[in-house]
């Protein structure tokens, strides 16, 4: 059966590995984890550490989504006005309601 580790444990071990006070082998013995796993966690931590400081990026994407949503609502409103105008003109020209 495969053993699963929670993210707090992985972060703790990866931080110790990044500190470099102990070798991977010593950490593996201490935490009963294979050295390859510790190396993987260490690499993941160093690669994704910058994501912890991307608060501005999340706000910007939310702002972009809101702006795009507002633009789409504006387009829908414009299309509804045009559709109503065309129905009115059709009725004036042909005297009946359109069949669509």
LINFEN-V610537 format. One line per field, one symbol per residue. ss: DSSP state (2 for helix, 1 for strand, 0 for the rest). Layout:
ss: ???
//
This chain:
ss: 0000002222222222222000022222222000222222222222222222202222222222222222222222222222222222222222000000
//
